[in-house]
Amino acid sequence: MDVLVRSCSADVLVRHSILKVLNKTSITIIRTTEVPRADEDVRATRADKDVRATFLLLLTILCSGCFSSFVMTEKELKNHYKNKPVKPTYFTIKNDSVSLFCATTGSDTLPPLLLVHGAPGAWYGSRNLLDDTLVQKQYHIIAMDRLGYNKSKFKGKRGAVTSIEMQAIAIHEALRLNRSFKTGVVMGSSFGGPIAAKIAIMYPDRFHQLIMLAPAIDPENEKYWWFHLFIRGGLIRALMPKFVNNATDEKFAHVEELKKLLPEWSKLSVPITMVQGGEDNVVYPSNLDFARKRLLGKPAEFVFLPRSGHMIRSQNPDLVRSIVLKARKFSRLRIFKTNRKIEKPNYQ
């Protein structure tokens, strides 16, 4: 996997909003105990179809709107970087099976900082770190589209890749962009958390730190939303954007994938930092308790933020920067193995 192709644009995806529709529209369901007469059957059938069609339309718009925050259009990206002093360099890593799209900032001779997004998501979800001038001076920052999202494909298609191991293997190839010969940091958010952990387990010689932000790692506490049942199949699925369907497929396969990961946690040999918000409404905060038990005896730090939600990077940028920069000083100390002790965190 050694073909590198530069690109300079992002897919154009349309944002959807349900707010105006909900403010002006309501659905009323009328129940009757009488069977309509024959001449009323047609009118009743049509009315039933109208109600169903309206319900499906509103549900489609609502579900799309729920995920709109995960999407940036090409125009929005251009506006975002219009006045930025540093703009990402884009790469696509290809072979006969995988096409992995990456955005990078910082010198490729610096230690790598590999950023793994959740589901759904894209490379630009990491732009606060990509754009951070302090982090750029310390790391070669690599954010990618995971297989099935935005520009990355598996076997020529943007279909869902639900295997944590397959995602990990593909993402690891992004390190081909780095020329530092130094160990790096792998960071995963939400569904990207267990993938980042799998990467650290599979390639311990390439990393000196694993960071997980609000990771969904406990198979016994996977959170489902009310709309998941509706968008899993049928007409609603057909009307959903591809990235929503891929995220749904990943969601329903996630528990079994996390069960496969259970015996792997004991193999983690790199230091770990996990951050969890107490007001997270996407991943249960109890995932932190799961991590404490699974990583007992490991060089791990656990940071609990009682008032933080799920979006740790955007809600606590200074904290995340502090964790990342703190890990930087250990890069050249860890080539293969190290016996360094984990310092007590002192985040400003």
N, C-alpha and C positions, 0 to 999 in steps of 0.2 A: 504494500500500500504506500506508494511513493510518488504518486502523481499529484502535483500541487497546481491548482488553477485559481487565479485571482478573480474576484468578482466585486462589484461595487453597488449592488442594489439588494433590497429586501422585497419579499413578496408583498403584493398589495392585498390586504384583507380588509373587508368592510366591517366597520363597527356597527353594532346594533344597540338600540336603546328601547327599554320597555316603559320608562317612566311616564312619558306623555300618554302612551296608550292606556296604562293602568289608571291614570288620573281621569280619563274620559270614558273608559269602558268598563262594564261589569257584566258578569254572566249570571243569569237567573235560571234555576232548574225547577220546573213545575212538575209535581208528582200528582198522578190521578189514579183512582182505583177502578175506573170504568174502562172497559174495552171499547175503543172507537168503533162506530158503525162503519160499514163497508165504504160509504162515500166519504168518510173522514180519514180512511187509511192513508190515502195519497198525501193529504195535507199533513197528517201526523208524521209520515215518513220524511217528507221534505223538511218539516220543522226540526225533526231529530237530526237530520243531516246538517242543517244549518247550525244547530247548537254544537255538534261535533266539530264541524269545520272551524267555527269560531274558537272553540276550545283549543284545537290543534294549532291554529294560527297564533293565538296568544301564548300558548306554551312554547312554541317554536321561538317567538320573538323574545320571550322571557329568558329562556335558556341561553339563547345567543347573547343577550344582554349581560347575563351573569358572567360570561367569559370574555366580554369585550375589553376588559382591562388588561387582558393578557396579549392584546394585539396592538401593534403599531404599524401604521401604513408607511409606505415609502416616503410620502410627503412629510409625515410627522418625524421620521428619522432624519430626513434632510434638514428640517427646521431645527431639530434638536442639536445637530452637529454643525449648523451654519456658522456659529461664532465660537466654536470650541477650538482651543489652540492645538489639541491633539485629536485626530480622527482615527477610528479603527482601520486596520488593514485586514482585508477579508481573504480567506483561503477556503478552497474546497478540496478535501482529501478524498481521493477516489480509488476504488479498485473494482473488480467485477461484481461485487455485491453491495458495497457501501459507498455512499456519497455523503461526507460529513462536512457541513459548513461551519466555519469558525471565524470569529472576529477577535483581533488581538490588538493590544496596546503595550507599550513598554518594549525595551530592547530584548531581542531573542537570546542574548547572552546572559540575561539575568535568570534567576531561578523561576520555574514556572508556577503560576497560580491558575489552577484548572477549575473552572466554574461550571457546575452542573445544575441546570434548571429543573423545575418540577413538571407537573402535568395539569393543564397545558403550559406552554411557555416557549421561549425562544432566546437567542443569545442576548437580545437587547434588554431582557429582564435583569441583566447584570451590568447595565451601563453605568450605574452609580460607582461601581468599582473600576470598570473600564476607563471611566472619565476622571478618576481620582488621581491628581497629579502626584500626591505623596506615594501612593501605591505604585504608580507607573515607574517611579524612580527605583523601586525595590524589587519589582517582579516583572516577568514577561506574562502578562495577563491574557489568558485564553478562555474565551466564552464560546460555546458551540450551540448549535441547534441539535438536540437529541434526535436520534432516528425516529422518523415519523412526524417531525414538527418543522414548520417553516421550510427551510431549504434542504434539510437533510433527508436522504432517502435510503431505503433498503431494497436492493434488487430493482432499482428504477422506479419504485413507488413510495408514496408517503403514507403507506399503511402503518397500522400500529405495530410496534415491536414491544411486546409486553415482558420479554425476558430481561431480568435485571442483569444477568451475566452477559447477554449479547450486547446490551447497552454499554456495559462497562468495557468490554473488549473494544467496541467501536470508538468510544470516547478516549480511551487510552492512546489511540493512534494520533490524537491531536498533539501529543508530546513530540511527534516528528517535527513540529514547527519550531521547537526549542533547541538551541545549540549551546546551552550553558554547561551541560554535563554535571549539573547540580541537582540535588533533590529539591522537590517542590512541595506545594500545598495543594490538596484537593478539597474543594468545598462543594457541598450539595445542599440544596434547599428543598424542603417538602418531599415530593417523590424523588427528587434528585439526591436526597440524603442517603438512602440505602444503596443507590447506585455508586455514590462517592465512596461509601464504605466498602463495597465490593471491589472497586478499583484499588483501594488501599490494601485490601486483603490479597488481591491477585498480584499486585506489583509493589510489594513493600520496599524494594530497593530504589524506587523512583520518587518516594515521598517521605517527608519527615514530619508531616502533620495532616490530620484529617479534621475538617471542620464541618459540622452538621447544624444547619439552621432550621428549626421547626421540622425535623425529619419525620416522615410517616414510616415507622420501623416496627411497630408492634402489630403482629398479625391478629391478635385478639381484640384490638381496638381500632379497626379500620372504620373511618367515618363515612357514611353515605348520606347523600342529600335527597330531598324529596323528589327531585326531578330525574334522578338516575334511572329509575324504573321506566320512565316514559321515553327517555332518549336512547335506550339500549337497542331498540329495534323499531321496525315499522316506518310509518310515514314521517314521524318526527325525526328519526335518525337520517332519513333520506334528505330532509331539509336542513340538517345541521351542517356547519362547516366541517371540513375534514379534521381539523385539529381538535374539535370538540369530540367527534366520534373516536379519535385515537386516544384521547384522554379517558373517555368512557371505557374503552376496551382495556386500557391499562388499569383503570380503577377496579374492574371486576376480575382481573387476573392478579391483582396485587397481593391479596391474602396468601394465595398459594406460592407466589414468588417470595414473599417474606418468610414463609415457613421453610422454604429451601435455604434461606439465609441463616436460620436459627443456629445450626451447628458451626457456621462460619465465624460468628462473632468472637469465639475464643481464639481464632487465628490472627486477629488484629494485633499487629506488633508496633504500629506507629502511635504516637501520642494523639489523643482525641480531645476536641473541644466541642461540646454540644450546647446550643442555646435554644431555649424554649420559652414562649410567651404564655402567660397565665390566662389571657383573654383570646387565645387562638380559637377561632370558630371553624377552622378547616382541618386541623390535626389536633386530636385530643392531647391536652397537656400531660396526660398520664404516660405518654410516650417517653417522657423524661424518666419516670420511675422504671420503665422497661429497660432503658439504657443503663441506669444505675445498677440494675441486677445483672444484666448481660455483660457489662464491662467491669464488674467487680474485680478489683486487683489489677486492672489495667491502668496505664498512665493517662487518666481521663479527668477532664475538668467539666463541670456542669454549671451552666449559668441559667438561672431562672429569673425571668422578667415578669413580675406579677401583672403589670398593666400593658404589656405588649400583646399585639395580635399576631397574625400569621406571617406578615410581611416583615421579617426581622431586618433585612438589609435596608429597606426604605424607611422603616420606623426607628431604627437604631443604627444609623450609619456610622456614628463615631465609635460605638462599641465594636461593630464588625471590623472597621478599619484598625482599631487597637489590637484586636485578636490576630488579624492578618499580619500586621507589622511586627508584632511580638514574635510570631513564629519565624519571621525572616532570618533572625540572627542564628538560628540553628541549622540553616541550610548547609553550609560548608562543613559543619561538624559531623553531619550524618551522610556517609557515603554508602555504607552497607548496613552497619549496625551501630548503635550507640547506647551507652548506659546512662545518658543524661537524665537527671531528675526533673520532674515536672515542677515548675515554680508555682506557688500559690498565685492565682490571677489577681492583678491589681489594675483594673480597668478604670480609666479616667472618664 
